[in-house]
Amino acid sequence: MTNTIVDYWERQPTDVPYYLNGFNGTWNFTEHKKVPEGLRNFILEMFPKAEKFKRIPIEDINVLMNEVWEGPGSMVKLSKMYLESYQARTAPMIEDSKKK
């Protein structure tokens, strides 16, 4: 899982505005089901105490996305942020399992 996500998004076009990686605007989701699937793991990772995606307030999702989104090509940044957060969160669990 390491860099395959980042590699994938680096290959995606940034000049097609209706593709996720080409989006150049402000996020204003009104419902959880309208959040693109490509963003959901990132959002869940940024809210580690949330047990389910729908439990994250939609307003908080919009604030997060508008803070981190820098326009076309931002999926590479989000993928890197996701991986860093995931690895930092799971590293202690992996170390504990190696000690056994």
KEKESE-867426 format. One record per residue: chain; y, z, x of N, C-alpha, C, O in turn. Coordinates in nm, 4 decimals. Layout:
{atom 'A', {Y, Z, X}, {Y, Z, X}, {Y, Z, X}, {Y, Z, X}}
...
end
This chain:
{atom 'A', {-0.1198, 0.0000, 0.0827}, {0.0000, 0.0000, 0.0000}, {0.1254, 0.0000, 0.0865}, {0.2343, -0.0267, 0.0356}}
{atom 'A', {0.1138, 0.0281, 0.2112}, {0.2287, 0.0525, 0.2966}, {0.3410, -0.0493, 0.2781}, {0.4331, -0.0261, 0.1998}}
{atom 'A', {0.3341, -0.1586, 0.3474}, {0.4445, -0.2533, 0.3389}, {0.4180, -0.3720, 0.2474}, {0.5015, -0.4620, 0.2380}}
{atom 'A', {0.3050, -0.3741, 0.1807}, {0.2764, -0.4892, 0.0955}, {0.3762, -0.4992, -0.0191}, {0.4116, -0.6096, -0.0605}}
{atom 'A', {0.4214, -0.3872, -0.0701}, {0.5214, -0.3892, -0.1774}, {0.6528, -0.4449, -0.1242}, {0.7151, -0.5301, -0.1876}}
{atom 'A', {0.6942, -0.3970, -0.0089}, {0.8189, -0.4444, 0.0530}, {0.8066, -0.5930, 0.0855}, {0.8974, -0.6713, 0.0578}}
{atom 'A', {0.6939, -0.6309, 0.1443}, {0.6718, -0.7727, 0.1777}, {0.6802, -0.8609, 0.0530}, {0.7399, -0.9685, 0.0553}}
{atom 'A', {0.6196, -0.8134, -0.0550}, {0.6235, -0.8892, -0.1805}, {0.7678, -0.9138, -0.2244}, {0.8057, -1.0273, -0.2535}}
{atom 'A', {0.8478, -0.8075, -0.2291}, {0.9847, -0.8220, -0.2782}, {1.0732, -0.8998, -0.1822}, {1.1698, -0.9630, -0.2248}}
{atom 'A', {1.0418, -0.8963, -0.0533}, {1.1185, -0.9769, 0.0425}, {1.0983, -1.1259, 0.0181}, {1.1849, -1.2071, 0.0505}}
{atom 'A', {0.9845, -1.1612, -0.0388}, {0.9549, -1.3026, -0.0665}, {1.0073, -1.3509, -0.2017}, {1.0061, -1.4710, -0.2285}}
{atom 'A', {1.0524, -1.2608, -0.2859}, {1.0966, -1.2988, -0.4199}, {1.2393, -1.3525, -0.4171}, {1.3224, -1.3052, -0.3396}}
{atom 'A', {1.2675, -1.4511, -0.5015}, {1.4014, -1.5111, -0.5012}, {1.5092, -1.4121, -0.5453}, {1.4861, -1.3259, -0.6302}}
{atom 'A', {1.6254, -1.4265, -0.4865}, {1.7400, -1.3425, -0.5238}, {1.8489, -1.4241, -0.5928}, {1.9524, -1.3702, -0.6321}}
{atom 'A', {1.8254, -1.5525, -0.6072}, {1.9270, -1.6404, -0.6642}, {1.8974, -1.6804, -0.8089}, {1.9615, -1.7706, -0.8630}}
{atom 'A', {1.8006, -1.6134, -0.8711}, {1.7677, -1.6404, -1.0106}, {1.8046, -1.5156, -1.0905}, {1.7310, -1.4170, -1.0875}}
{atom 'A', {1.9157, -1.5180, -1.1611}, {1.9685, -1.3962, -1.2234}, {1.8791, -1.3330, -1.3295}, {1.8927, -1.2137, -1.3565}}
{atom 'A', {1.7892, -1.4082, -1.3898}, {1.7033, -1.3492, -1.4920}, {1.5714, -1.2981, -1.4332}, {1.4858, -1.2508, -1.5080}}
{atom 'A', {1.5530, -1.3066, -1.3006}, {1.4412, -1.2404, -1.2317}, {1.4898, -1.1020, -1.1896}, {1.6082, -1.0827, -1.1619}}
{atom 'A', {1.3997, -1.0081, -1.1853}, {1.4368, -0.8714, -1.1508}, {1.5090, -0.8633, -1.0166}, {1.6124, -0.7974, -1.0059}}
{atom 'A', {1.4563, -0.9284, -0.9158}, {1.5164, -0.9215, -0.7825}, {1.6486, -0.9981, -0.7731}, {1.7194, -0.9869, -0.6730}}
{atom 'A', {1.6814, -1.0741, -0.8743}, {1.8066, -1.1495, -0.8750}, {1.9130, -1.0881, -0.9647}, {2.0229, -1.1421, -0.9769}}
{atom 'A', {1.8809, -0.9754, -1.0276}, {1.9757, -0.9128, -1.1211}, {2.1021, -0.8690, -1.0484}, {2.0960, -0.8021, -0.9452}}
{atom 'A', {2.2162, -0.9074, -1.1035}, {2.3455, -0.8714, -1.0454}, {2.4340, -0.8184, -1.1571}, {2.5140, -0.8918, -1.2151}}
{atom 'A', {2.4187, -0.6912, -1.1858}, {2.4965, -0.6327, -1.2939}, {2.4790, -0.4830, -1.2986}, {2.4365, -0.4202, -1.2016}}
{atom 'A', {2.5120, -0.4275, -1.4121}, {2.5016, -0.2840, -1.4351}, {2.3869, -0.2585, -1.5316}, {2.3744, -0.3257, -1.6340}}
{atom 'A', {2.3037, -0.1614, -1.4983}, {2.1914, -0.1265, -1.5855}, {2.2423, -0.0452, -1.7030}, {2.3250, 0.0447, -1.6873}}
{atom 'A', {2.1915, -0.0780, -1.8211}, {2.2273, -0.0055, -1.9428}, {2.1086, -0.0113, -2.0388}, {2.1153, -0.0726, -2.1454}}
{atom 'A', {2.0005, 0.0539, -1.9981}, {1.8812, 0.0547, -2.0819}, {1.9068, 0.1369, -2.2070}, {1.9771, 0.2379, -2.2032}}
{atom 'A', {1.8493, 0.0928, -2.3174}, {1.8639, 0.1657, -2.4433}, {1.7320, 0.2270, -2.4880}, {1.7298, 0.3180, -2.5709}}
{atom 'A', {1.6220, 0.1767, -2.4327}, {1.4886, 0.2276, -2.4668}, {1.3992, 0.2212, -2.3429}, {1.4163, 0.1348, -2.2570}}
{atom 'A', {1.3056, 0.3123, -2.3355}, {1.2134, 0.3147, -2.2226}, {1.1313, 0.1865, -2.2140}, {1.1026, 0.1386, -2.1043}}
{atom 'A', {1.0939, 0.1312, -2.3276}, {1.0099, 0.0111, -2.3253}, {1.0838, -0.1118, -2.2723}, {1.0209, -0.2135, -2.2431}}
{atom 'A', {1.2147, -0.1039, -2.2598}, {1.2918, -0.2165, -2.2079}, {1.3137, -0.2091, -2.0566}, {1.3729, -0.2999, -1.9983}}
{atom 'A', {1.2670, -0.1029, -1.9936}, {1.2778, -0.0905, -1.8480}, {1.1705, -0.1793, -1.7853}, {1.0526, -0.1641, -1.8172}}
{atom 'A', {1.2087, -0.2716, -1.6969}, {1.1094, -0.3603, -1.6354}, {0.9990, -0.2820, -1.5647}, {1.0248, -0.1803, -1.5003}}
{atom 'A', {0.8786, -0.3299, -1.5774}, {0.7627, -0.2644, -1.5162}, {0.7814, -0.2449, -1.3659}, {0.7365, -0.1452, -1.3093}}
{atom 'A', {0.8478, -0.3407, -1.3024}, {0.8701, -0.3330, -1.1579}, {0.9548, -0.2153, -1.1139}, {0.9554, -0.1811, -0.9956}}
{atom 'A', {1.0260, -0.1527, -1.2057}, {1.1103, -0.0375, -1.1728}, {1.0455, 0.0959, -1.2053}, {1.0911, 0.1995, -1.1567}}
{atom 'A', {0.9427, 0.0961, -1.2844}, {0.8885, 0.2211, -1.3398}, {0.8313, 0.3160, -1.2354}, {0.8586, 0.4359, -1.2411}}
{atom 'A', {0.7529, 0.2664, -1.1401}, {0.6984, 0.3561, -1.0377}, {0.8093, 0.4178, -0.9539}, {0.8042, 0.5360, -0.9200}}
{atom 'A', {0.9094, 0.3371, -0.9208}, {1.0232, 0.3896, -0.8456}, {1.0924, 0.5012, -0.9239}, {1.1204, 0.6078, -0.8690}}
{atom 'A', {1.1193, 0.4769, -1.0501}, {1.1883, 0.5765, -1.1328}, {1.1043, 0.7031, -1.1455}, {1.1569, 0.8136, -1.1323}}
{atom 'A', {0.9760, 0.6886, -1.1705}, {0.8878, 0.8062, -1.1791}, {0.8857, 0.8845, -1.0481}, {0.8836, 1.0076, -1.0486}}
{atom 'A', {0.8863, 0.8135, -0.9378}, {0.8859, 0.8819, -0.8074}, {1.0157, 0.9573, -0.7838}, {1.0158, 1.0609, -0.7173}}
{atom 'A', {1.1255, 0.9071, -0.8370}, {1.2546, 0.9740, -0.8197}, {1.2696, 1.0953, -0.9123}, {1.3590, 1.1777, -0.8935}}
{atom 'A', {1.1828, 1.1052, -1.0107}, {1.1799, 1.2197, -1.1027}, {1.0399, 1.2818, -1.0956}, {0.9630, 1.2710, -1.1911}}
{atom 'A', {1.0060, 1.3468, -0.9831}, {0.8678, 1.3911, -0.9622}, {0.8178, 1.4965, -1.0607}, {0.6968, 1.5148, -1.0742}}
{atom 'A', {0.9064, 1.5646, -1.1285}, {0.8622, 1.6664, -1.2245}, {0.8292, 1.6078, -1.3615}, {0.7707, 1.6751, -1.4464}}
{atom 'A', {0.8667, 1.4838, -1.3816}, {0.8365, 1.4188, -1.5095}, {0.6888, 1.3811, -1.5131}, {0.6381, 1.3158, -1.4219}}
{atom 'A', {0.6220, 1.4220, -1.6169}, {0.4802, 1.3905, -1.6291}, {0.4571, 1.2522, -1.6896}, {0.3559, 1.1875, -1.6624}}
{atom 'A', {0.5511, 1.2084, -1.7710}, {0.5412, 1.0775, -1.8345}, {0.6760, 1.0075, -1.8270}, {0.7815, 1.0708, -1.8306}}
{atom 'A', {0.6699, 0.8767, -1.8166}, {0.7923, 0.7970, -1.8043}, {0.8876, 0.8215, -1.9210}, {1.0087, 0.8324, -1.9013}}
{atom 'A', {0.8339, 0.8302, -2.0412}, {0.9187, 0.8454, -2.1597}, {0.9868, 0.9817, -2.1672}, {1.0760, 1.0013, -2.2497}}
{atom 'A', {0.9469, 1.0745, -2.0839}, {1.0107, 1.2069, -2.0834}, {1.1361, 1.2109, -1.9969}, {1.2100, 1.3093, -1.9998}}
{atom 'A', {1.1602, 1.1073, -1.9218}, {1.2820, 1.0991, -1.8418}, {1.3935, 1.0502, -1.9337}, {1.3802, 0.9439, -1.9944}}
{atom 'A', {1.5018, 1.1241, -1.9454}, {1.6106, 1.0793, -2.0337}, {1.6625, 0.9412, -1.9919}, {1.6861, 0.9151, -1.8739}}
{atom 'A', {1.6792, 0.8553, -2.0894}, {1.7223, 0.7173, -2.0616}, {1.8580, 0.7149, -1.9903}, {1.8844, 0.6263, -1.9091}}
{atom 'A', {1.9431, 0.8121, -2.0210}, {2.0740, 0.8200, -1.9543}, {2.0556, 0.8471, -1.8053}, {2.1278, 0.7914, -1.7225}}
{atom 'A', {1.9590, 0.9326, -1.7709}, {1.9315, 0.9628, -1.6299}, {1.8764, 0.8408, -1.5570}, {1.9065, 0.8190, -1.4396}}
{atom 'A', {1.7964, 0.7623, -1.6260}, {1.7442, 0.6396, -1.5668}, {1.8590, 0.5434, -1.5362}, {1.8638, 0.4847, -1.4281}}
{atom 'A', {1.9507, 0.5275, -1.6305}, {2.0649, 0.4384, -1.6093}, {2.1517, 0.4862, -1.4934}, {2.1964, 0.4051, -1.4123}}
{atom 'A', {2.1760, 0.6170, -1.4846}, {2.2573, 0.6708, -1.3752}, {2.1892, 0.6429, -1.2415}, {2.2527, 0.5930, -1.1485}}
{atom 'A', {2.0606, 0.6748, -1.2319}, {1.9864, 0.6499, -1.1072}, {1.9929, 0.5035, -1.0679}, {2.0272, 0.4705, -0.9544}}
{atom 'A', {1.9600, 0.4161, -1.1612}, {1.9529, 0.2745, -1.1282}, {2.0886, 0.2180, -1.0869}, {2.0966, 0.1346, -0.9967}}
{atom 'A', {2.1941, 0.2630, -1.1523}, {2.3270, 0.2135, -1.1158}, {2.3757, 0.2713, -0.9837}, {2.4605, 0.2111, -0.9177}}
{atom 'A', {2.3235, 0.3872, -0.9440}, {2.3591, 0.4439, -0.8137}, {2.2908, 0.3704, -0.6991}, {2.3511, 0.3517, -0.5934}}
{atom 'A', {2.1666, 0.3288, -0.7183}, {2.0912, 0.2695, -0.6073}, {2.0956, 0.1165, -0.6053}, {2.0753, 0.0559, -0.5001}}
{atom 'A', {2.1214, 0.0544, -0.7185}, {2.1173, -0.0920, -0.7263}, {2.2400, -0.1516, -0.6603}, {2.3531, -0.1141, -0.6915}}
{atom 'A', {2.2169, -0.2453, -0.5683}, {2.3266, -0.3099, -0.4951}, {2.3350, -0.4586, -0.5245}, {2.3993, -0.5330, -0.4504}}
{atom 'A', {2.2716, -0.5020, -0.6303}, {2.2748, -0.6433, -0.6664}, {2.1484, -0.7143, -0.6218}, {2.0491, -0.6497, -0.5882}}
{atom 'A', {2.1515, -0.8483, -0.6213}, {2.0330, -0.9268, -0.5861}, {1.9717, -0.8818, -0.4531}, {2.0420, -0.8575, -0.3550}}
{atom 'A', {1.8394, -0.8717, -0.4533}, {1.7674, -0.8281, -0.3342}, {1.7428, -0.6786, -0.3277}, {1.6801, -0.6306, -0.2333}}
{atom 'A', {1.7907, -0.6045, -0.4258}, {1.7786, -0.4586, -0.4229}, {1.6360, -0.4079, -0.4373}, {1.6091, -0.2919, -0.4061}}
{atom 'A', {1.5453, -0.4905, -0.4830}, {1.4076, -0.4447, -0.4974}, {1.3450, -0.4104, -0.3627}, {1.2548, -0.3269, -0.3568}}
{atom 'A', {1.3899, -0.4717, -0.2564}, {1.3412, -0.4361, -0.1225}, {1.3831, -0.2930, -0.0919}, {1.3018, -0.2127, -0.0459}}
{atom 'A', {1.5089, -0.2611, -0.1170}, {1.5598, -0.1254, -0.0939}, {1.4845, -0.0239, -0.1797}, {1.4437, 0.0809, -0.1298}}
{atom 'A', {1.4658, -0.0539, -0.3072}, {1.3964, 0.0382, -0.3966}, {1.2512, 0.0573, -0.3533}, {1.1985, 0.1683, -0.3618}}
{atom 'A', {1.1872, -0.0476, -0.3079}, {1.0486, -0.0382, -0.2605}, {1.0395, 0.0532, -0.1392}, {0.9478, 0.1348, -0.1295}}
{atom 'A', {1.1338, 0.0400, -0.0469}, {1.1359, 0.1262, 0.0712}, {1.1624, 0.2711, 0.0318}, {1.0984, 0.3623, 0.0842}}
{atom 'A', {1.2556, 0.2928, -0.0597}, {1.2847, 0.4282, -0.1066}, {1.1629, 0.4892, -0.1745}, {1.1325, 0.6068, -0.1546}}
{atom 'A', {1.0936, 0.4096, -0.2543}, {0.9728, 0.4558, -0.3222}, {0.8674, 0.4984, -0.2212}, {0.8110, 0.6073, -0.2319}}
{atom 'A', {0.8408, 0.4124, -0.1226}, {0.7379, 0.4425, -0.0235}, {0.7723, 0.5670, 0.0578}, {0.6855, 0.6505, 0.0829}}
{atom 'A', {0.8979, 0.5798, 0.0987}, {0.9396, 0.6977, 0.1752}, {0.9215, 0.8251, 0.0936}, {0.8701, 0.9248, 0.1445}}
{atom 'A', {0.9629, 0.8223, -0.0305}, {0.9513, 0.9396, -0.1163}, {0.8051, 0.9736, -0.1431}, {0.7656, 1.0900, -0.1367}}
{atom 'A', {0.7252, 0.8716, -0.1730}, {0.5833, 0.8922, -0.2009}, {0.5114, 0.9505, -0.0792}, {0.4326, 1.0442, -0.0917}}
{atom 'A', {0.5388, 0.8948, 0.0371}, {0.4738, 0.9433, 0.1585}, {0.5160, 1.0855, 0.1917}, {0.4330, 1.1662, 0.2338}}
{atom 'A', {0.6439, 1.1177, 0.1736}, {0.6911, 1.2538, 0.1993}, {0.6291, 1.3530, 0.1017}, {0.5970, 1.4658, 0.1390}}
{atom 'A', {0.6125, 1.3113, -0.0215}, {0.5562, 1.3999, -0.1245}, {0.4071, 1.4211, -0.1052}, {0.3570, 1.5312, -0.1287}}
{atom 'A', {0.3353, 1.3181, -0.0631}, {0.1896, 1.3287, -0.0527}, {0.1407, 1.3695, 0.0860}, {0.0244, 1.4072, 0.1002}}
{atom 'A', {0.2242, 1.3635, 0.1873}, {0.1831, 1.3991, 0.3236}, {0.1235, 1.5395, 0.3326}, {0.0196, 1.5564, 0.3963}}
{atom 'A', {0.1850, 1.6407, 0.2715}, {0.1244, 1.7755, 0.2788}, {-0.0152, 1.7804, 0.2163}, {-0.1026, 1.8513, 0.2661}}
{atom 'A', {-0.0367, 1.7065, 0.1086}, {-0.1685, 1.7050, 0.0447}, {-0.2721, 1.6387, 0.1350}, {-0.3868, 1.6828, 0.1420}}
{atom 'A', {-0.2312, 1.5336, 0.2033}, {-0.3226, 1.4625, 0.2934}, {-0.3576, 1.5519, 0.4117}, {-0.4735, 1.5587, 0.4526}}
{atom 'A', {-0.2577, 1.6204, 0.4666}, {-0.2823, 1.7117, 0.5789}, {-0.3769, 1.8241, 0.5383}, {-0.4666, 1.8605, 0.6144}}
{atom 'A', {-0.3571, 1.8788, 0.4192}, {-0.4443, 1.9861, 0.3696}, {-0.5879, 1.9384, 0.3551}, {-0.6817, 2.0115, 0.3870}}
{atom 'A', {-0.6051, 1.8166, 0.3072}, {-0.7412, 1.7657, 0.2882}, {-0.8096, 1.7388, 0.4224}, {-0.9321, 1.7472, 0.4314}}
{atom 'A', {-0.7332, 1.7068, 0.5259}, {-0.7911, 1.6820, 0.6581}, {-0.8375, 1.8127, 0.7239}, {-0.9284, 1.8113, 0.8069}}
{atom 'A', {-0.7764, 1.9236, 0.6877}, {-0.8112, 2.0529, 0.7462}, {-0.9438, 2.1052, 0.6939}, {-1.0061, 2.1907, 0.7567}}
{atom 'A', {-0.9871, 2.0547, 0.5800}, {-1.1106, 2.1058, 0.5192}, {-1.2347, 2.0483, 0.5803}, {-1.3455, 2.0826, 0.5389}}
end
